[in-house]
Amino acid sequence: MENNDKALRPGTVLQGKRTYRIERMLGAGGFGITYLASCDVVVDGLRMEGLVAIKEHFMSDHCNRGGDATSVVCPGTDASQALVACSLKDFVAEAGRLKEYGSNHSSIVKVNEIFEANGTAYYVMEYLKGQSLSDYIRAKGALGEDEIRALVYPVVDAAAYLHGKRVTHLDIKPGNIMLAAKPDGTVRPVLIDFGLSKHYNADGSATSTVNTMACSDGFAPLEQYKGIRTFSPAADVYALGATLYTAATGHNPATAGEFPFGEPAATIAALPLSERLRTAMTRAMADRAAERYPDAGALLAALGGSASVGTIPLPKPADSTKPLPKATPTPEPTPSAPSTRPNRKGLIIGAAIAAVVIILLSGLGISSYIDYRQERERQELAAAPRERMRQYATPHNLDLAVRGANGQTYYFNQNNWQSLMQPGDEKLGVVIIKDGQRFILALEDLAGGQKMNWNNAMSRYGNRLPTKEQGEAWVSQRDAVRDAVRAYGGHHPSPLDQDSRGNYYWYWTKTEDDSSYAWGVNSYYSYVYTYSKPNTYRVRAVAPVPSSAI
């Protein structure tokens, strides 16, 4: 486990509303450490010892223990201290929300109290002793539909509740579903480990200032490997579909993007399950987010709604340490016992704005501030093996299309393209996906400084010019396209670049209006309009978006 050397020692006492004694560490990650703790409780006048789980905010890359082996200190730079302060604030806010969610839904782990001490913060959760869904599947193998309804559907319902609160979990998998008992002895599946969860504003932006980028292979969709920055419940839908798949097959699914052609649909179609469940599972695991159910509520409806949730007696604990096999082996060698912990692709994205504000207010006279978020992401992405680049095979609007030396096409964004470009790679242009259009816009004006008339443009670049519809998709997001072109090292004119006629802003299309006029893209005034063919406009080429089979 991570952070063993930094974890609180057994016997350490924490004081909240109750007094807690640390028994042992349960788990750790980049932002926190979870412990098993004991505390005294009184039931009908009788004092007894109870067990709870306590999560401590502890940023492993920035924090250490104080001399008392209990307090948390951040001895790093001012930027590092600011990052820890922002993360601590987020931790407390997320814990408060989790306390609300657990009290309103039985399949979400319950939080008892939140308190600050020792230079950090803690929240106390119910300790769910027993086995996870992963343990149960490992011991039993593929489950029947009644068991799936009882063990997975309640978690789909919990995710639907979270999505209604504009929260995504981002790490749903069998290992994060504990099988607890209800008072009547039936099973109570409980979703745990909200370390990656995010709450979002109405505009889709995260309310927290510090983010982790992490993926659990087999359960994270392809887009999560690039980093999810807005409210994207379809990512959880994929994870729920993959969890249903694991329960139904007894195998962990392949990593997103590594399924053989026709999978996982072919495997799902052959399962001895109802057509309703097979159809829902297949759609939930679609590669493209737009092809999945938009949120867990829609997935639950496809499964039959809340009334379809079943129940069974609490399963007997399983005693097994063997990992769940993958349904389809990947080309790369894999460890004999793959970890069920998230694969931390890029551990920390800093809160640059908040950190700068804190530094300025401190009056320390710092003359410059390195954007921690971009620096950390650049370091992490630079270390990614090139054979794992399949995660960059899906184009997104305003991505940089790059043809690799291996002939494959990859799609990078403005934060990572410089780190991911390799010798021999060729920049193809900016991807534009909008209003039903899908094409790559060149980074340069092919005509350079030379003015082009219609005949010259058509003879030299006709098949590479945009259509009227492509031009409209381009100018409908003019400023964003301009900024992307410049960010990727291309040329896009500014008002100071235009000549007296403004020709630097007008580009020919290959679409005629009639014998005397053709459509032209006016990227300054943001419209596509007919211009007489004698005009001497610039040319910016387009190309189709290739489909990369990686």
N, C-alpha and C positions, 0 to 999 in steps of 0.2 A: 504494500500500500504506500501511496505517496504521503509525505509529511510525517512519517513515523518519528523522526528526530525532532520535530517541532510540535508534536501533539502534546496536549496536557497529560500529565502523568496520572496513572490510576491513584485514586485517593484525593486528588485535588478537589477542593470545595468551591462551588459557585453559589452566590447568593442572589436569588430573585425573590419572588413572593414566598417561595420555599427554599430550603437549603438542599442543594444537589451535590452528590458525590460522584465523581467520574469513576466509572468502572473499567472501561476500555474504549478504544477507538473503533468505530464501525466502518468508517470510510473517509476519504479525503479527496479534494480536488483543488483546482487552482484558486478558488475563491473561498473555500470553507472546509472545516473539519467537523465530522459528525461523531458523536460519542454515545455510548450507552451509559446512563447515569441512574443512580438510585435516589429515592427521596422518601421521607416519612409521610404517610397518609393516615388519616383517622376515619374509620368506618364504624358507625354505631358505637362510638366511644372507644373502639379498639385501635391502637396504633399498630400499623403494619408498614412494611417496606414495599414501595412500588418502583417500577422501572419505567424510565422515559428515554427518549432520544433527544439529544441537544445538539443543535448546529451552531457552530462558532464561526463568525466572520474572520477569515484569515487568508490574506492574499499571499500565497506561498512564494511568489517571486519578489515580493517587496517587504514582507514582514518577518520578524524574528521574535523570540521570547525575551522578555526582560530578565534581569538578574534574579527575580523571584520565581522564574520558570512558569509563571502564570500570566503576567501582563503581556500585552502585544505592543511591540514597538516597530516603527518604520524608520530605519536609519538611513534611508536612501536619499536621493536628490529631492529638491523641492517639487519637481514634477511628479516623482514617485509618491511623495507624501500627499500631494493634491489628488492623485489618482485613487489612493487608498481612502481618502476622505470621501470622495464622490461615491466609491463603491460601497462604503459603509452606510452612507445615506440610502442608497438603492436597496441594500440588504434589509434594512429596517422597514422600508416602505413595502418591499415584496413580502416580508414576513407578515406584516399587518394585513395585506391582501389575502395571503394564504390562510391566515386565521379565519377570515371571513368565509373563504371558499369552503374550508373544511367543515365549518359549522353549518353550511347550507347544503352540502352534498355528502352522502355517506361513503362514496367511493373516492374521496379526496382525503389525504392524510390530515389529521386534526392537529392544530397548534393550540397549546394551552396558554403560554405567555411569552412575551418578548421583553428582554431587559438588556441594559448596557452596563458593562463593568470591565475592569482590567484594560481599558483603552480600546475596547471593541464591543461587539453586540452578540447576543445569543437569542435563539428561540427554541422553546421546549415543545416537542411533538410527542404524540403517542408512540410508544415502542411496539411495533408490530412483530411480535415473535412468531416465527413459523417459516413457511416456505414461500418463495416467489412463484409466479406462474412459470417462469423459466425452469425452476427446480421440478415443478410438477410435470411439465412436458418432457423434461429430460428423463424422468423416471418412468413415465407411462407411455410416451410416444404420442402419435396422432390422436387427437380428441374427437369425440363425436359431436354432433350438432347441439345436443342438449347441454353438454359441458361447455361448449363455446359460448352458447347463449348465457350461461350462468357466470362464466369466468371472464369473458371479454366484453360482452354487450354493456355491462354496468360501467366499464371504463370509457366506452364510446359515449355513453350518457354523461359521464363526468366531463369529458372533453367538450361535449356540446355545451354544457353549463359554462365552462371556461371561455369558450369562444364567444358566448353571449356576453361575457364580461370583458371582451377584447383582450384575452390572454391566450398565448400559445405556450404549450409545455416544451416542445422541441426535443424531447428525449423519451417518448413513449415507446416501450418495448417490454417483453415479458419479464425481464429482470427488474423493471421498475413497477411491477404490479405485485403487491403482496396479498396473500390469501389469508385474511383474518376471519374471525368468527363473529357472527351475529349472536345476540342473546339466545335465539332459538336453536343455535347449533348449525345453521346453514352458513354457507360461505359468503364472505363480504370482500370482494376484490377492491383493493385500495391502490390508487395511483400515488406514487411517492417520487422523491428526488426532483424537486423543482429548481435545481441549480441553474438550468438553462432557460427557465421560463421567462417570458417577457409580457409586460402589460403595455398597451398601446393607446395613444390618444385617438380622438375621432378622425384626425387627419391621417392616421396610419403610422405615425412615428412613435418610437418607443419612449416611454416615460422615464426610463432609466438612462443614465449617462455612460455607463460602462457595460460593454458586451463581451460575451464569450462566443467564439465561433467553434463549435464542436459538432461531431457527427458520430452516431453509432452505426457502424457499417451494417447494412442489411435493413435498417429501419429508418434511415435518413434519406429523403429524396435527393435527387441530383442537385437541385437548386440550393440545398442547404450547404453543400460543400463550397459554394462560392460566397456564402454569407447572406443571411436573411436580415434585412434592415427595416422592413415594414411589416404590418400585420398580415400574416400569411397562414391562415388556418389550414390551407390545403397541405401544408407540410406535415401537420399532425394527422391529417386524413391518410396520407401515405403511410405514416408510422402505424396507425391503427389497422390499415389494410395488411401491412407486413406482420403485425401481431396476430391478426386473424389467420394469415397464411401459416405462420409458425405453429399455431394451435392446431390447424387442420392437417398439416403435413408431418409435424414432429421435427421439422428442420428449420433452421434460420434461413431466410431468403438470401440470395446473392446480393452483393453490394449494388446499389442503384447504378445503372449503366453497364453492368457486367453480365446481365442475363443473356443467354443465347437467344437467337432470333425466335420469336414466337412465345417466349416465356416472359412472365410467369403464367400467362393466360392459358397455355396448353395444360400445365400441371393443374391449375385451378379447375379447368373444365372437366378433368377426369376424377375429381374428388367426389366421394359419395355423400354429397350435401345437397340441400335444396337449391333450386335454380336461383332463388332470391339471394341467398348467401353468396353463391358463386359469382353472380353478376355484380353484387356490391363489392366483393373483394377485388375483382378484376379492375373495376373502375377506380377504386380507391388507390390501387397500385400503378396507375397510369404514369408514364414517364413525365409527361407535361402536366404542370399544375392546373392548367386551364381545362384539362380533360378529366380531372378528378372531381369529386363532390366538393363544393366550395367550402364546406365546413363540416364539423362532426355532427351537427344537427341534421344536415341533409343526408349524411351517411346513416345515421340512426333511423331516419325515416325510411331509407331504402331497405334497411334490415327489418323493418316492420314496426318501428316506433318504440316508445318506452314499454308498451304492453308486451313486446317480444322478449324483454329481459327475463331470463329464467332464474332458477335457484336450485342448488343441490346441497347435500350435507357437506360440511367442511371436509375437504380431502385429507387423508392421513399424510403426515409429513413424509417426504421422500428423503432418502439418504443416498445422494449421488453427487459425484464431483466431475463426471464426464461432461464435456461441453456438447452443446447441441450442434450437430453437423450442419453444414450449409447444403442447401438443396442442389446447387450447381457450383462446382469448383471453379475458381478463377484461374486465369493463366499464370498469375504470379504465385510463387511458393508462399504458403500460409503456415503460421505456427501450428504445432500439434494441439495446443490448447489456447485458442484465441480468447483474448480478454473480453469480458462483457462491459468493460468501462468504456465511456465515450472516447473516440479517437480525437484527441485535441489537435485540430488542424491549425489553429491560429489562436493562441490562448487568450489574448487580451486586446480589446480595442479601446483605447483610452478616451476619456472625456476631455478633449482638447480645450473646448471653450471654457468649461467649468474650471479646469486646471489653470488656464491662463488668468482667469479672474482672481482665483485664490492667490496666485503668485504675485499679481500686481498689487492686491490689497495688502500683502505681507510687507511691502516696502523693502524688499530685498535687493532691488536694483538689478534684476536679471535682465540682460540686454536682449536675449533671444530665447525662444522656447521651441524645442524640437517636438513636432507633433507626434506624440507617443503612439497614437492609434496607427498612423501610417507607417511609422518606423517598425513597430512590432509586426504588423501584417506583412511588411516587406521582408523582414527577416524570416518569418515562418514560411512564406510562399517560396522564397528563394531556395529553401531547403527541400522543397517537394520533389521527389523523384519524377523524372519526365515520363516514365511509364505509367504514372498515376494520373496523367493529364486528361483522362476521359471525363473527369468532372468538369472540364472546361469545353465540352463538346456541344453544349446547348447555347444557341444564340439568344441574347436579350437585347432589347432596344438600347441603342447608344453604346453597345460593346464595340471593342476593336476586333475586327476579324483578322486573324493571322494564319497564314499558311506555313505550317511547320516544315522543317527540313525533311521530315518523313512523309510529306505529302498530305497530311491531315490538316484540317482547318480547326482552329481553336478560337475561343471568344473570351477576351479579357476585359476588365473594366478599368476605370481611370485610376483606381487605387493599386492595382496589382500588375498592370501590363509591363511596366519596366522591370519588375522582378522576374516575371515569367518568360519574357522574350529570350530566346536562345540564339546563338550564332547560326546563321543560315535561315532564320525565320524571315518571312516577308509580310509586311503590313498590307492588307488588302483594302481597308477602309472602315468606315463607321457603319455598323448595322442599324438599319431603320426598320422597325416593325410597328406599323400603325395603320389603322383604318383599313385593314385587310391587305396592306402592302407589306412586302418582305424583300429587302434588297440591301446591297452594300453600296454606300456612297463613297467615292474616291476622296482621299485626303488632300489632293491637289487639283488645281484647275489644269486640265490636260492641255488647254491652249496656251498656258503660261501667260506672258504679257501680250501675246499676239491676238489681235482682234479677229473674230471669226464671222463670216457671213453664213447664211443657211446652207449654201451649196458646199462650202468647205467643211462645215461641221458634219453634214450628212456623209460626205465622201470619206472623211477621216474617222469619224466616231459614231456614225449613225446607229449601229447596233449596240453601242455602249452608252447611249444617252438615255436619260430617264423618260418615262412616259408622262403624260399629263397627270395621271393618278399618283404616280410615284413622286412627282414634283409637289403635289398637294400634301402628301404625307410628310415630305421633307419640310416645307415651310410652315406646316401647322405646329411645329416644334422648333422654330427657327433658332431661337437663342440657345437651346440645349444642344442642337446639332452643331452650331458654330463653336460653342465651348468645347464639345467633345472633339471636333476636328483639331482644334488648337491643342487640346490636352494630349492628343496622340501624336503631336509633332507635325501636323498638317497645316495647310494655309487656308485661312478663311478671312475674307476682306472685312475690314472695319470701316466706319464712315470716312476715316482719313485716307483710305486706299482708293476711293472711287475717283474717276475722272469727272470732267465737267458734265458728262451725260449720265453718269452713274452706271456705266456699263460693267463695272466690276461686280455688280450685284445681280446681273441678269444672265441667265443661262439658257441655251437652247434646249428644247426637248426634241424627241424624234417623232412627235405627234403633230401632224398638220391640222389646221383648222379649215383652210381651203387653199386654193392655188396661190394666194397672195400672202397668207398669214400662217404662222405656226405658234404653238403655245410656247411660252417662255416662263421660266421660274424666276420670280423676283424675290430673292432671299432677304432683301432689306425691308421691303414693305409687306412681306409675308402673303403673297398671293401668286397664283398662276394665271397669266393673262395672255391674250393673243397679241402678237407683235408682227409687224410687217417684216417679210423675209430679208430685205436688204440690210436690216440692222446688224451691227457687228457686236455680237454678244460673246461671252465666255462660254466654256464647256466644262462640265464636271461629269465624269463618267459614273456609271452604275454597273453593278454585277449581281448575279443571283446569289442567294445564300446557299452554299453547298451543304448537303447533308453529310455529316462526318460519321462514318460507321467505325467507331473505335472499339 
